[in-house]
Amino acid sequence: MPSHSSRKADHIRINLEEDVDFLQLTTGFEQFHFVHEALPELDLADVDTSITVFGKRLSTPILVSSMTGGTDSAGTINRRLAEAVQARGLAMGVGSQRSALEEPATAASFYVRDYAPDALLFANLGAVQLNYGYGVDHCRRAVDMLEADALILHLNPLQEVVQPEGDTNWRDLLPKIAAVCRALPVPVIAKEVGWGISPNTARRLIEAGISAIDVAGAGGTSWSQVEMHRAPTERLRRLAAAFRDWGTPTATTLAWVRQARAEMNVPALPIIASGGMRSGQDIAKAVALGADLVGLAGPFCETSYGIDRSRGRRDGDPGSRNAYRHVLRRRRRRGRATPSRRPHTARRFVCWTIAHLMHLRDVGCRRWKRKCTVCWAIASLRISRTTA
């Protein structure tokens, strides 16, 4: 059976070298568009995109989603990303720390607090491990290892099924998740890995005491396709390939979880939208549709290696601070990221859009009838469904 480190190395290599996107399924955000406002009555210099999550202030609602750890190259990625997160005031999660708990020599590849002393950092473990001997102590150790502000428990049943070494006993897991939520001194986040959260699952997680939900919908990386590329037998390859277009689009699962949050009367529970987010406009749409934080992984990972997929080659400085710039400079064209021809204008427009859509949703804004300049300017930026 492959070691944790070799599996992590395989995941990095496959994500960077192979086509692991969904074949036809998309995030669903292409079905929405903003109405352009030619007269916004707004000074861009007054825009504030900051947001507070779990007591920490972020400059903009962007999360560098959990990706990797457990190998030397993974440690390099995490350190580069942490530097970018610190410099830009973002949030960051690391990959599953199971390898660090079971192979302590790999723990250094996860530790990024020295590179991001002020950042909002998320530790990460697979929820299913609670059925395989893990408990509150393991979760606490993962948090302490990272000096993390919260713990992600990721939910990946499909990936475990198609892995030759997968853990497939998901029976009676929810009470154990609830026990972790009660015992840990930090918030616990439930996160899918790319197939979405159903309304029923969202409600059950909220009842269990989860502090935030990352919907991680379909439309970005297909982890069943990743596992197909590392499957040791033809039977497992066929099994994994059969699920390439499985899952709920990110826009749909975001709407479901937002509705579940309203039904459960927990309006303050943060919702994180991730899964196929590749451009500033994706981020703006997700926020407009109810996300409090938006997670991106692939674009940051690629940029940390100096890879520009739109050009099909390595390109530019692999330094981590450029990762943030590259993401906001990209526009979506037929589901693929391409460089913006006017990167500075694109970034400023995205920041403007995010900030004022958030302001429009702010229940504390009571100046609408008195023509609050922010609300007045943003009113025509309401999001509308594209006619099929």
C-alpha positions in Angstrom: 0.0 0.0 0.0 1.4 3.4 -0.9 2.6 5.7 1.9 0.8 8.9 2.8 3.8 10.8 1.3 3.8 9.0 -2.0 0.0 9.6 -2.3 0.5 13.3 -1.7 3.3 13.4 -4.3 1.0 11.7 -6.8 -1.8 14.2 -6.1 0.5 17.2 -6.8 2.0 15.6 -9.9 -1.4 14.6 -11.4 -3.0 17.9 -10.7 -0.2 19.8 -12.4 0.3 17.5 -15.3 -2.9 15.7 -16.2 -6.4 16.8 -17.3 -8.5 16.3 -14.1 -11.3 18.8 -14.8 -14.9 17.7 -15.1 -15.7 16.7 -18.6 -19.0 18.5 -19.1 -20.2 19.6 -15.6 -19.5 23.2 -14.7 -19.7 25.3 -11.6 -23.0 26.9 -12.8 -21.7 30.4 -12.4 -21.8 30.9 -16.1 -25.6 30.9 -15.8 -25.4 34.2 -13.9 -24.3 37.7 -15.0 -24.1 41.2 -13.5 -26.0 44.1 -15.0 -23.5 46.7 -16.0 -24.0 50.1 -14.4 -22.6 53.0 -16.5 -23.1 55.6 -13.8 -22.2 54.1 -10.4 -22.0 57.4 -8.5 -19.1 55.9 -6.6 -15.5 56.8 -5.7 -13.4 53.6 -6.1 -11.0 54.9 -3.5 -13.7 54.5 -0.9 -14.1 50.8 -1.5 -13.3 48.5 1.5 -13.3 44.7 0.6 -12.4 43.6 4.1 -14.4 41.0 6.1 -14.1 39.5 9.6 -14.2 35.7 9.8 -13.7 33.9 13.2 -12.4 37.1 14.7 -9.7 37.8 12.1 -9.9 40.6 9.6 -9.2 39.7 6.0 -8.5 42.3 3.3 -10.9 40.5 0.9 -13.1 37.4 1.2 -10.6 35.0 -0.4 -9.4 31.6 1.0 -6.5 29.8 -0.4 -8.2 26.4 -0.1 -6.7 23.3 1.4 -4.3 21.6 -1.0 -1.3 19.7 0.2 1.4 18.8 2.6 3.4 15.8 3.5 6.3 16.0 1.1 9.2 18.4 0.5 7.6 19.9 -2.6 4.3 20.2 -0.8 6.0 22.1 2.0 7.5 24.5 -0.6 4.0 25.1 -2.0 2.6 25.7 1.4 5.3 28.2 2.4 4.9 30.2 -0.9 1.2 30.3 -0.4 1.5 31.4 3.2 3.8 34.3 2.2 1.2 35.4 -0.3 -1.6 35.0 2.3 0.3 37.1 4.8 1.2 39.8 2.3 -2.4 40.1 0.9 -4.4 39.5 4.1 -6.2 36.3 2.9 -7.1 33.1 4.7 -5.5 29.7 4.1 -6.0 26.0 4.7 -3.5 23.1 4.4 -4.0 19.6 3.1 -4.9 16.7 5.2 -2.6 16.4 8.2 -3.1 12.7 8.6 0.3 12.1 7.2 1.9 14.4 9.7 0.1 12.7 12.6 1.2 9.2 11.4 4.6 10.2 9.9 5.9 13.0 12.2 8.8 13.7 9.9 6.4 15.3 7.4 4.9 17.7 9.9 7.3 20.6 8.9 5.7 20.6 5.4 2.4 21.8 7.0 3.7 24.3 9.5 3.3 27.8 7.9 2.6 30.0 10.9 6.1 31.6 10.7 5.4 32.6 7.2 1.8 33.9 7.9 1.9 35.1 11.6 -1.3 37.1 11.2 -3.3 35.0 8.8 -6.5 33.1 9.4 -5.2 29.5 9.1 -7.2 26.2 9.0 -6.0 22.8 10.0 -7.4 19.8 8.2 -8.3 16.2 8.8 -10.5 13.7 7.0 -13.8 13.3 8.9 -13.9 9.6 8.1 -10.7 9.0 10.2 -13.0 9.4 13.2 -14.2 5.9 12.3 -10.7 4.6 12.1 -9.3 5.3 15.5 -9.0 9.1 15.4 -10.6 11.2 18.2 -10.7 14.6 19.8 -7.0 14.3 20.7 -5.9 13.8 17.1 -8.0 16.8 16.1 -6.4 18.9 18.8 -2.9 17.9 17.8 -3.7 18.9 14.2 -4.8 22.3 15.3 -1.8 22.7 17.6 0.6 21.6 14.9 -0.4 24.5 12.8 -1.3 27.0 15.5 -4.5 27.1 13.6 -7.6 29.3 14.1 -10.0 26.5 13.0 -10.2 22.9 12.0 -11.5 21.6 8.7 -13.1 18.1 8.7 -13.2 17.2 5.0 -15.9 14.9 3.6 -14.7 12.8 0.6 -16.7 9.6 0.5 -16.5 9.2 -3.3 -12.7 9.8 -3.4 -12.2 7.2 -0.6 -14.3 4.6 -2.6 -12.2 4.9 -5.7 -8.9 4.9 -3.9 -7.2 1.5 -3.6 -6.3 2.4 0.0 -9.5 4.3 0.7 -11.4 4.3 4.0 -15.0 3.5 3.2 -16.8 3.1 6.6 -18.9 6.2 7.0 -21.5 4.7 9.3 -22.5 6.7 12.5 -19.9 9.4 11.8 -22.1 12.4 12.6 -22.1 11.9 16.4 -18.3 11.8 16.4 -18.2 15.0 14.4 -20.5 16.5 17.0 -18.2 15.4 19.8 -15.3 17.1 18.1 -17.3 20.3 17.7 -18.1 20.3 21.4 -14.6 19.5 22.6 -12.3 21.7 20.5 -11.5 25.2 21.5 -11.6 26.4 17.9 -14.4 26.4 15.3 -14.9 23.3 13.2 -15.6 23.6 9.4 -17.2 20.9 7.4 -15.8 20.8 3.8 -16.6 18.7 0.8 -13.7 18.2 -1.7 -15.5 18.8 -5.0 -18.9 17.2 -5.2 -21.0 19.5 -3.1 -23.1 19.5 0.1 -26.8 18.5 -0.1 -29.5 20.4 1.8 -30.1 17.5 4.2 -26.3 17.1 4.9 -26.1 20.8 5.6 -28.9 20.7 8.1 -27.4 17.7 9.9 -24.0 19.3 10.1 -25.5 22.5 11.5 -27.3 20.4 14.1 -24.1 18.7 15.0 -22.5 22.0 15.9 -20.4 22.8 12.8 -19.3 26.4 12.8 -19.0 26.9 9.0 -19.6 24.9 5.8 -17.4 24.9 2.7 -19.7 23.7 -0.1 -16.8 22.7 -2.4 -19.1 22.0 -5.4 -18.4 20.4 -8.8 -16.9 22.2 -11.7 -13.3 22.4 -10.9 -10.9 19.5 -10.1 -12.5 16.0 -10.3 -10.8 14.0 -7.5 -12.2 10.8 -9.0 -10.3 11.7 -12.1 -7.2 12.3 -10.1 -7.6 8.9 -8.5 -8.1 7.4 -12.0 -4.6 8.5 -12.9 -3.1 6.7 -10.0 -5.3 3.6 -10.0 -3.2 0.4 -10.0 -5.7 -1.7 -12.0 -7.8 -1.3 -15.0 -11.0 -2.1 -13.0 -10.3 0.8 -10.6 -9.5 3.1 -13.5 -12.8 2.4 -15.1 -14.6 2.8 -11.8 -13.0 6.2 -11.1 -13.6 7.4 -14.7 -17.3 6.6 -14.4 -17.6 9.5 -11.9 -15.8 12.2 -13.8 -19.0 14.3 -14.1 -20.5 13.4 -10.8 -21.5 16.0 -8.3 -23.5 19.2 -7.7 -22.4 22.4 -9.4 -20.9 24.9 -7.0 -23.6 27.5 -7.6 -26.4 25.0 -6.9 -24.9 23.6 -3.7 -24.2 27.2 -2.5 -27.9 28.0 -2.9 -28.8 24.8 -1.0 -26.6 25.5 1.9 -27.7 29.1 2.1 -31.3 27.9 2.3 -30.4 25.3 4.9 -28.7 28.0 7.0 -31.9 30.1 6.8 -34.1 27.2 7.8 -31.9 26.4 10.8 -31.9 30.1 11.8 -28.1 30.5 12.0 -27.6 33.5 9.8 -24.1 34.1 11.3 -22.8 30.7 10.2 -20.2 31.4 7.5 -20.6 29.7 4.1 -17.5 29.1 2.0 -17.9 28.7 -1.7 -15.3 26.7 -3.5 -15.0 24.3 -6.4 -13.9 25.5 -9.8 -13.4 29.1 -8.7 -10.8 30.5 -11.1 -11.5 34.2 -11.7 -12.4 37.4 -10.0 -15.8 37.4 -11.5 -16.4 33.9 -10.1 -15.5 35.3 -6.7 -17.9 38.2 -7.1 -20.7 36.0 -8.2 -20.2 33.7 -5.3 -20.4 36.5 -2.8 -23.5 38.0 -4.5 -25.1 34.5 -4.2 -24.5 34.4 -0.5 -21.0 33.2 0.2 -19.1 34.8 3.0 -15.7 33.5 1.9 -14.6 32.1 -1.5 -12.0 29.4 -1.8 -9.5 28.8 -4.7 -6.9 26.1 -5.0 -5.9 25.2 -8.5 -4.9 28.7 -9.7 -2.8 29.3 -6.6 -1.1 25.9 -6.8 -0.3 26.3 -10.5 1.0 29.8 -10.0 3.3 28.7 -7.1 5.0 26.4 -9.7 5.1 29.2 -12.3 2.5 27.4 -14.5 0.1 29.3 -16.7 -2.4 26.8 -18.0 -3.9 29.2 -20.5 -0.5 29.2 -22.3 0.2 25.6 -21.6 3.7 26.2 -20.2 5.6 27.4 -17.2 5.6 31.1 -17.3 6.8 33.9 -15.0 8.0 34.1 -11.5 6.8 31.3 -9.3 7.0 33.5 -6.2 3.9 33.2 -4.1 2.9 36.9 -4.0 2.2 36.8 -7.7 -0.4 34.0 -7.1 -3.0 36.5 -5.9 -2.3 38.9 -8.8 -2.6 36.1 -11.3 -5.9 34.9 -10.0 -7.5 38.3 -10.2 -6.0 39.0 -13.6 -7.7 35.9 -15.1 -11.0 35.9 -17.0 -13.0 32.9 -17.8 -13.3 32.0 -21.4 -15.3 28.8 -22.2 -14.4 27.4 -18.8 -10.7 28.1 -19.1 -8.7 30.8 -17.4 -7.1 33.3 -19.7 -5.0 36.4 -18.9 -6.9 39.7 -18.7 -5.8 42.2 -21.2 -6.2 44.9 -18.6 -5.2 43.3 -15.4 -5.2 46.4 -13.2 -8.6 47.5 -14.4 -9.9 43.9 -13.9 -8.6 43.7 -10.3 -10.0 47.1 -9.3 -13.4 46.2 -10.9 -13.6 42.9 -9.0 -12.7 44.5 -5.7 -15.4 47.2 -6.3 -18.0 44.6 -7.2 -17.3 42.4 -4.2 -17.3 45.2 -1.7 -20.6 46.7 -2.7 -22.5 43.5 -3.2 -21.5 42.7 0.3 -22.7 46.1 1.5 -26.0 45.6 -0.2 -26.4 42.3 1.7 -25.5 44.0 5.0 -28.5 43.9 7.2 -27.1 46.8 9.2 -27.4 49.2 6.2 -30.6 51.1 6.9 -30.1 54.1 4.6 -31.7 52.8 1.4 -34.7 55.1 1.5 -32.3 58.0 2.3 -30.2 57.0 -0.8 -27.2 55.5 0.8 -24.5 56.2 -1.8 -23.2 52.7 -1.6 -26.5 51.0 -1.9 -27.7 53.4 -4.5 -24.7 52.7 -6.7 -24.8 48.9 -6.2 -28.6 48.5 -6.7 -28.3 48.0 -10.4 -25.6 45.4 -10.0 -28.2 42.9 -8.8 -27.5 39.4 -10.1 -29.9 37.9 -12.5 -30.4 34.5 -14.0 -29.4 34.3 -17.7 -32.3 33.2 -19.9 -31.6 29.8 -21.3 
